[in-house]
Amino acid sequence: NIIVVMTHAAKNGESKLLPRCTLPLTGAGCIRRVLTDLALLEIEDGAFILREYAPGVSIDDIVSKTAGKIIVADDVREMRFN
């Protein structure tokens, strides 16, 4: 179970979550989750599934900053930090 931790967008504002990887792949298909500064997403069938969003971030912001296919889960919730 590999989790990638990264920023959601580049410094110029362009999404880093793309429809297809543009870099050479060494482990295609092994990443299941992506944690960004905005959200926790799972990867299923080539789409990002939005599971949790950071406090103060709207779902619309996340959708607009995601270039790849994104699906908002029915049970999406705000991240909790204890």
N, C-alpha and C positions, 0 to 999 in steps of 0.2 A: 504494500500500500504506500505509494509515493505521493507526497503532498508538496506542491510547489508554493513557495512564499515569494511574493513579488509586488511591485506597485501595479495598479490597475492601468495606468496610462503613462506614457513617456512624458518627458519635461515639456514637450511642445503640445501636449494634450491629446495626442493620438493614442488610440487604444492599443494595448499590448495583447489583448485577448482577441485573436484573429480567427477567421474561419478555417484557415490552414496554417500550419507552421511553415515559416519561410526560412528557417535555419536548418542545417544538417541534423538529422535525427539519429540518436544513438539508442534510444529505447522507446520506439513508437508504441503507443497504446498502453504504456505502463502507468501514466499519471491519471489518478482518479479524482483528486481534489486540488483546487487552487484557492489559496488564501491571499487576498490582496488588502490594501489599505482601505478598501471600500466594502469588501464582501467575502463570503465563503461560498464557493461554487463547486459543484460536482460535475464531472464530465461523463455524459452518457450519450451514446449513439451520435457522437459528433456535435453535441450541443452542450452549452454551459447551463446547468440547473442552479438557479439562485436559491440557496438554502438559508443564508443569514446575511444581514446587512449591518454595517457599522453604525453606531449611534450618531445621529445628526446627518446621516446620508439618506437621501430618498431613493426609492426603487427606480424612479424615473431617471435619476442621475446615473445609476449603475447601468441601466439599459442603454442609455444614450452613449455611455463610455465603453460599451462592449461591441466590438466590430463583428465578432462571431455570433452565431445563433444562440440566443439566450431564452430560457424558459423560466418564468417565475413560478416557483413551487407553490402549491396551494397552501402549504403550512409554513411559508417563509416567515422569519421572525427577526427581530433585532438581536444582535449579539449581546450576550450577557457576560460580564466580567466579575468574578468574585474574588 
